[in-house]
Amino acid sequence: VFDIDASINNSEPDYELIRILARECRMPLAYGGGVKTSEQASRLIQLGVEKVCLSSAVIESPNLITQIANEVGSQSVVVVLDVKKRRFSKKYEIVTHNATKGTGMCPIEFAKKAESLGAGEIVINSVDRDGTFEGFDVQLSVSIRSVINIPMTILGGAGQLSHSEELVNNLGIVGLAAGSFFVFKGSYKAVLISYLPEPDKIKLASLASDFYNSKVSV
């Protein structure tokens, strides 16, 4: 769960919302957005968050990775790198604040540095591929995978199962992340809404029928 406006608004995590999410979640929960101190990270872990995701704060102060790792353990520290190609040079660079600020930093070099500072996982978000459904950035993924040994997750561009297969074929064991792919469906990109299982639908229909019949008989 990412609060993508936290950095722009210079706001802290919404602890009450995170507490509710952690209480309702039945799978490991990672949170990112507005985390700037080891105290904040510790509080999130206490609320039930398993992994704390760090982005712009550690780009500005890389040693924060070590501080938070010492506080909550490396296994709970995830460094998220939003990556975009420069317009003219086509070189990759890390961007922050919803991709509105360029840093001039190489994501490959920073990923390696993040691991040395204590990060337990790296998430690579390809801003250029985000929402395109055209596939993951395999070139970027392979380049970063070659310099780090910690778990790595790739985000941005998933549009069909073959895109995930392509990543696995090139990288082996790797995390595959997607947003729009799990929300929008079909050529019209209709929002996919979960629906009741068949037994529940039959049960509700029966209850509705009984209710209607009782009113009619009266």
Phi, psi and chi 1 to 4 in degrees:
 res  aa     phi    psi   chi1   chi2   chi3   chi4
   1 VAL       -  120.3  176.8      -      -      -
   2 PHE  -116.4  128.6  -66.3  121.5      -      -
   3 ASP   -91.4   95.7 -178.5  -10.5      -      -
   4 ILE   -75.5   -9.9   61.5  174.6      -      -
   5 ASP   -97.9   -5.8  -68.0  -36.5      -      -
   6 ALA   -60.7  -42.9      -      -      -      -
   7 SER   -67.1  -43.8  -65.4      -      -      -
   8 ILE   -63.0  -40.6  -68.6  178.5      -      -
   9 ASN   -86.8   -3.3  -63.2  -28.8      -      -
  10 ASN    53.7   44.1 -164.9   30.8      -      -
  11 SER  -108.4  157.5   58.9      -      -      -
  12 GLU   -80.1  166.6  -78.4 -160.0   52.9      -
  13 PRO   -59.9  149.7  -25.0   35.0      -      -
  14 ASP   -84.1   89.3 -175.1  -22.3      -      -
  15 TYR   -62.5  -36.0  -63.9  110.0      -      -
  16 GLU   -66.5  -43.7  177.9   58.7   20.3      -
  17 LEU   -63.3  -42.0  173.7   60.6      -      -
  18 ILE   -64.8  -38.2  -65.2  165.5      -      -
  19 ARG   -60.0  -42.6 -177.0 -171.9   67.5   79.6
  20 ILE   -66.2  -43.9  -65.5  171.3      -      -
  21 LEU   -61.5  -44.3  -68.4  173.5      -      -
  22 ALA   -64.3  -36.4      -      -      -      -
  23 ARG   -67.9  -38.2 -176.1 -175.6   64.0 -167.1
  24 GLU   -85.2  -21.6  -63.5  -63.9  -29.8      -
  25 CYS   -73.4  138.0 -167.5      -      -      -
  26 ARG  -115.2   26.1  -65.1  -64.0  178.7  -94.0
  27 MET  -147.8  165.0   65.9 -173.4   78.0      -
  28 PRO   -56.7  135.0  -27.4   36.3      -      -
  29 LEU  -114.4  128.5  174.3   64.1      -      -
  30 ALA  -113.7  141.2      -      -      -      -
  31 TYR  -130.7  141.5  170.1   81.6      -      -
  32 GLY  -142.6  146.6      -      -      -      -
  33 GLY   132.0  110.2      -      -      -      -
  34 GLY    82.2    6.3      -      -      -      -
  35 VAL   -84.2  117.7 -177.5      -      -      -
  36 LYS  -129.3   -7.3  -61.7  177.5 -179.6  177.6
  37 THR  -137.6  159.9   68.2      -      -      -
  38 SER   -68.1  -29.0   57.2      -      -      -
  39 GLU   -65.3  -42.6  -69.7   77.7   15.1      -
  40 GLN   -62.8  -43.0  -69.6  172.9  -33.7      -
  41 ALA   -61.5  -43.8      -      -      -      -
  42 SER   -62.0  -40.4 -179.6      -      -      -
  43 ARG   -64.2  -39.3 -176.7  174.7  178.0 -177.9
  44 LEU   -63.4  -41.7  -70.0  170.5      -      -
  45 ILE   -62.7  -40.6  -64.7  -63.2      -      -
  46 GLN   -64.9  -26.9  -68.3  170.8   12.4      -
  47 LEU   -78.4  -11.2  -71.4  173.8      -      -
  48 GLY   114.8    2.3      -      -      -      -
  49 VAL   -73.8  135.1  171.8      -      -      -
  50 GLU   -87.9  -38.0 -177.3  177.1  -81.4      -
  51 LYS  -130.6  136.9  -65.6  177.9 -177.1  -72.4
  52 VAL  -104.5  123.3  178.7      -      -      -
  53 CYS   -96.9  131.1  -59.1      -      -      -
  54 LEU  -120.5  137.7  -50.0  168.5      -      -
  55 SER  -134.6  -97.4 -173.8      -      -      -
  56 SER   -59.6  -33.4   59.0      -      -      -
  57 ALA   -62.7  -39.0      -      -      -      -
  58 VAL   -84.2  -17.5  -63.2      -      -      -
  59 ILE   -67.7  -39.5  -59.4  -57.3      -      -
  60 GLU   -77.3  -36.1  -62.7  170.4    2.1      -
  61 SER  -136.5   83.1  -56.9      -      -      -
  62 PRO   -56.2  -31.4  -25.8   35.8      -      -
  63 ASN   -65.0  -14.1  -72.2  -28.5      -      -
  64 LEU   -61.6  -28.9 -177.4   59.9      -      -
  65 ILE   -58.7  -47.8  -62.4  172.1      -      -
  66 THR   -64.9  -42.5  -55.5      -      -      -
  67 GLN   -60.6  -44.8  -64.9  171.6   17.9      -
  68 ILE   -73.7  -35.9  -66.7  179.7      -      -
  69 ALA   -61.7  -39.3      -      -      -      -
  70 ASN   -66.6  -28.3  -70.7  -21.8      -      -
  71 GLU   -82.4  -45.3 -177.6   73.5   23.0      -
  72 VAL  -117.8   -6.6  -57.7      -      -      -
  73 GLY    98.4  141.0      -      -      -      -
  74 SER   -59.4  -32.8  -69.6      -      -      -
  75 GLN   -62.5  -18.0   78.2  -73.7  -17.2      -
  76 SER  -103.8    7.1  -67.6      -      -      -
  77 VAL  -107.7  115.5  177.2      -      -      -
  78 VAL  -115.5  125.0 -179.7      -      -      -
  79 VAL   -99.3  121.9  172.1      -      -      -
  80 VAL  -103.6  122.2 -178.9      -      -      -
  81 LEU  -111.1  113.0  -57.6 -179.2      -      -
  82 ASP   -83.6  121.3  -67.1  -33.4      -      -
  83 VAL  -122.1  138.3 -179.5      -      -      -
  84 LYS  -141.4  150.2 -167.5  173.0 -176.8  178.2
  85 LYS   -84.4  137.0  -82.5 -173.2  176.8 -179.8
  86 ARG   -67.1  147.2  -64.2  176.5 -174.3  172.0
  87 ARG   -60.8  -43.6 -179.7  176.6  -62.1  179.3
  88 PHE   -99.7  -45.3  -61.2  109.0      -      -
  89 SER   -78.8  -22.2   67.8      -      -      -
  90 LYS    65.4   15.4  -59.8  -59.7 -179.9 -177.9
  91 LYS   -83.7  148.6  -69.9 -176.6  177.3 -179.9
  92 TYR   -76.2  142.5  -67.4  107.8      -      -
  93 GLU  -143.6  154.1   76.4  167.1  -36.1      -
  94 ILE   -79.4  136.1  -62.5  172.6      -      -
  95 VAL  -122.6  157.8  -66.7      -      -      -
  96 THR  -134.5  179.0   62.0      -      -      -
  97 HIS    52.0   60.8  -63.7   78.8      -      -
  98 ASN    57.5   37.5  -76.6   -4.8      -      -
  99 ALA    65.2   21.5      -      -      -      -
 100 THR   -93.3  -13.8   60.1      -      -      -
 101 LYS  -123.1  122.5  -68.8 -173.5  177.3 -178.6
 102 GLY   -84.0  149.1      -      -      -      -
 103 THR  -112.2  -18.5   65.8      -      -      -
 104 GLY    75.1    4.5      -      -      -      -
 105 MET   -91.3  140.1  -59.0  174.0   68.5      -
 106 CYS   -79.8  123.5  172.6      -      -      -
 107 PRO   -64.9  -30.5   22.1  -32.9      -      -
 108 ILE   -67.0  -46.5  -59.0  169.2      -      -
 109 GLU   -67.1  -39.2  -65.8  175.4   -0.7      -
 110 PHE   -71.5  -35.0 -166.8   87.9      -      -
 111 ALA   -60.6  -42.2      -      -      -      -
 112 LYS   -64.3  -40.5 -172.7  175.9 -179.0  178.9
 113 LYS   -66.7  -41.4 -178.8  177.4 -177.5  177.9
 114 ALA   -60.4  -40.2      -      -      -      -
 115 GLU   -62.7  -43.9  179.3  178.6   17.3      -
 116 SER   -65.5  -25.5   69.9      -      -      -
 117 LEU   -87.4   -6.4  -70.0  172.3      -      -
 118 GLY   118.4    5.7      -      -      -      -
 119 ALA   -63.9  140.0      -      -      -      -
 120 GLY   -97.1  -11.7      -      -      -      -
 121 GLU  -161.5  150.8 -175.9  174.9  -16.2      -
 122 ILE  -122.3  134.0  -63.0  -73.2      -      -
 123 VAL  -113.9  125.9  172.6      -      -      -
 124 ILE  -106.8  116.1  -54.9  -60.2      -      -
 125 ASN  -108.0  112.4  174.8   33.9      -      -
 126 SER   -82.3  103.9  173.6      -      -      -
 127 VAL   -62.3  -38.1  175.1      -      -      -
 128 ASP   -64.0  -30.8  -63.8  -43.6      -      -
 129 ARG   -91.7  -13.7  -61.0  -66.5 -177.0  101.3
 130 ASP   -55.6  123.6 -173.7   28.9      -      -
 131 GLY    75.1    5.8      -      -      -      -
 132 THR   -86.4  -23.0   65.3      -      -      -
 133 PHE    62.7   18.8  -61.8   94.0      -      -
 134 GLU   -98.2    2.5  -65.0  176.8   -5.4      -
 135 GLY   109.9  157.4      -      -      -      -
 136 PHE   -69.9  160.0  -63.6  104.5      -      -
 137 ASP   -83.4   91.6 -169.0  -33.4      -      -
 138 VAL   -66.7  -40.5  176.9      -      -      -
 139 GLN   -58.5  -48.2  177.5 -173.9  -12.1      -
 140 LEU   -62.8  -43.3  173.0   63.6      -      -
 141 SER   -62.9  -45.1  -55.5      -      -      -
 142 VAL   -64.2  -40.8  169.8      -      -      -
 143 SER   -61.5  -41.8  -63.2      -      -      -
 144 ILE   -76.4  -39.3  -66.2  178.4      -      -
 145 ARG   -58.6  -32.2  175.0   78.0  -77.3  174.8
 146 SER   -71.5  -15.3   67.3      -      -      -
 147 VAL  -114.0   -3.9  -59.9      -      -      -
 148 ILE  -126.8  159.4   62.3  173.3      -      -
 149 ASN  -117.8   -9.8  -63.6  -55.7      -      -
 150 ILE   -79.4  163.0   55.4  177.4      -      -
 151 PRO   -54.9  146.3  -27.4   35.8      -      -
 152 MET  -138.8  136.9  174.3  179.7  171.4      -
 153 THR  -123.7  138.2  -64.5      -      -      -
 154 ILE  -110.5  134.8  -47.4  -59.8      -      -
 155 LEU  -134.4  143.0  172.5   63.8      -      -
 156 GLY   112.1  107.2      -      -      -      -
 157 GLY   111.1   -6.5      -      -      -      -
 158 ALA   -60.1  128.1      -      -      -      -
 159 GLY  -134.1  -21.0      -      -      -      -
 160 GLN  -159.1  166.5   52.4 -168.5   -2.4      -
 161 LEU   -58.5  -34.8 -176.7   59.4      -      -
 162 SER   -62.4  -26.6   61.7      -      -      -
 163 HIS   -65.9  -40.0  -65.7  153.0      -      -
 164 SER   -68.5  -39.8  -62.7      -      -      -
 165 GLU   -62.1  -37.9  -66.7  172.9  -14.5      -
 166 GLU   -62.4  -41.9 -177.6 -177.8   17.2      -
 167 LEU   -64.7  -46.0  -97.3 -170.5      -      -
 168 VAL   -63.1  -39.2  172.7      -      -      -
 169 ASN   -64.2  -28.5  -72.5  -26.2      -      -
 170 ASN   -95.0  -27.5  -79.7  -83.6      -      -
 171 LEU  -117.7  -15.0  -79.6   76.5      -      -
 172 GLY    80.5 -131.6      -      -      -      -
 173 ILE   -74.8  116.9  -62.2  174.4      -      -
 174 VAL  -154.0  150.6   65.2      -      -      -
 175 GLY   -79.5  138.0      -      -      -      -
 176 LEU  -116.9  120.5  -53.1  170.0      -      -
 177 ALA  -118.8  148.9      -      -      -      -
 178 ALA  -155.3  152.8      -      -      -      -
 179 GLY  -119.0  -73.2      -      -      -      -
 180 SER   -58.1  -33.7  -61.4      -      -      -
 181 PHE   -57.8  -32.9  177.0   65.6      -      -
 182 PHE   -93.6   -5.1  -66.1  121.6      -      -
 183 VAL  -109.4  -42.9  176.4      -      -      -
 184 PHE  -102.7  144.6  -58.9  104.2      -      -
 185 LYS  -137.9  142.1 -174.2  175.2 -179.9   63.1
 186 GLY    81.4  174.7      -      -      -      -
 187 SER   -65.4  -23.8   58.1      -      -      -
 188 TYR   -94.1    3.3  -64.7  102.9      -      -
 189 LYS    52.6   44.6  -61.7  -64.7 -178.9  -72.2
 190 ALA   -69.6  146.9      -      -      -      -
 191 VAL   -71.4  127.4  175.7      -      -      -
 192 LEU   -84.1  113.4  177.6   62.3      -      -
 193 ILE  -105.9  131.7  -58.5  174.0      -      -
 194 SER   -66.2  149.4   60.0      -      -      -
 195 TYR  -132.8  165.2 -158.0   57.1      -      -
 196 LEU   -68.5  144.1  -66.5  171.8      -      -
 197 PRO   -62.9  156.7  -21.9   33.1      -      -
 198 GLU   -54.4  -46.1 -166.4   67.0   21.6      -
 199 PRO   -60.0  -37.4  -24.8   35.9      -      -
 200 ASP   -69.5  -37.1  -69.8  -20.3      -      -
 201 LYS   -64.4  -42.5  -72.2 -168.0  -67.4 -177.3
 202 ILE   -64.1  -41.7  -66.5  173.6      -      -
 203 LYS   -62.9  -45.0 -179.7  179.7  179.1 -179.9
 204 LEU   -64.7  -40.3  -81.2  179.2      -      -
 205 ALA   -63.3  -39.0      -      -      -      -
 206 SER   -66.4  -42.6  176.7      -      -      -
 207 LEU   -62.9  -41.6  -70.5  172.8      -      -
 208 ALA   -64.2  -40.5      -      -      -      -
 209 SER   -64.2  -43.7  177.6      -      -      -
 210 ASP   -62.5  -40.5  -69.5  -16.6      -      -
 211 PHE   -63.0  -44.4  179.3   84.2      -      -
 212 TYR   -64.5  -44.7  173.6   77.7      -      -
 213 ASN   -63.8  -36.8  -70.9  -27.0      -      -
 214 SER   -66.2  -35.6   68.0      -      -      -
 215 LYS   -69.9  -40.1  -68.7  -65.9 -176.5 -179.2
 216 VAL   -65.8  -41.0  171.4      -      -      -
 217 SER   -65.9  -30.8   61.7      -      -      -
 218 VAL   -70.9      -  171.1      -      -      -
